[in-house]
Structure formats: C-alpha cells, structure tokens
Amino acid sequence: MPVPKKRTSSSRRDMRRAHDALKLTAAVETCPDCGAPKLRHRVCTACGCYRGRKIFADNDTAAAPVAE
C-alpha cells in the first residue's frame, strides 16, 4: 500500500484546498418575469417561466408542463 515519503507542508495542503471555500453565487440570478432568485438555466420555481415562456402553471410548479 503506497505511503507518502514526505510530509505534506501546510502551504501545499492549503493551496490544494483553496477552491473548497468558493461560493455558488455566480450561478444565481433574478428571474426576468417575477424577480425571484433562481439558478441559471433552470425553470423559475416562483412563476414557472423559462426563457420568456410559461412552462408550469402559477399554482403548481411540480406538475406536468403546460400544453401549448
């Protein structure tokens, strides 16, 4: 079983963990229809719109898509 020959320094360890603290703020935007926060490339859970089209009814966002 492989064992490290040298101890990993705290600097090298911390540089490896530098990306662990990044936040998911860039992928959150406001819905252009209702202004609620939503993830990019996803249907808005508040109003059910995606790219200007109504995908779900207002009262039921988990139901089947609206027939057009």
C-alpha positions in Angstrom: 0.0 0.0 0.0 1.5 3.4 -1.0 2.6 5.6 1.8 3.7 9.3 1.3 7.5 9.5 1.5 7.5 13.2 2.7 5.1 15.1 4.9 2.8 17.5 3.0 3.5 21.0 4.1 0.7 23.2 5.4 1.3 25.6 2.5 0.8 22.9 -0.1 -2.2 21.5 1.7 -3.9 24.9 1.9 -3.2 25.7 -1.7 -4.9 22.4 -2.6 -7.9 23.4 -0.5 -8.1 26.9 -1.9 -11.2 26.1 -4.1 -13.2 24.4 -1.3 -14.4 27.8 0.0 -15.8 29.1 -3.3 -19.5 30.0 -3.2 -22.2 29.3 -5.7 -23.2 32.9 -6.1 -22.4 33.3 -9.8 -25.0 30.7 -10.8 -27.8 32.6 -9.0 -29.7 35.3 -10.9 -33.0 37.0 -10.7 -35.9 35.9 -12.9 -36.8 38.5 -15.5 -40.5 37.8 -15.2 -41.1 37.9 -11.4 -37.7 39.0 -10.0 -37.3 36.0 -7.7 -33.8 34.4 -7.3 -33.3 31.3 -9.4 -30.5 29.1 -10.7 -29.3 29.8 -14.2 -30.6 27.5 -17.0 -33.4 26.3 -14.7 -37.2 26.9 -14.6 -38.1 29.6 -12.1 -39.8 27.9 -9.1 -41.8 31.0 -8.2 -43.5 31.8 -11.6 -42.7 28.7 -13.7 -41.2 30.6 -16.6 -38.1 29.7 -18.6 -36.6 32.0 -21.3 -39.8 34.0 -21.5 -42.1 31.0 -21.9 -44.6 29.7 -19.4 -43.5 26.1 -18.6 -45.6 25.4 -15.4 -48.8 26.9 -14.1 -48.6 29.5 -11.4 -50.0 27.4 -8.6 -48.3 24.1 -9.4 -44.6 24.2 -10.3 -44.1 20.4 -9.9 -46.9 19.4 -12.2 -46.7 18.4 -15.9 -45.8 21.1 -18.4 -48.5 23.4 -19.8 -49.8 22.3 -23.2 -49.3 24.9 -25.8 
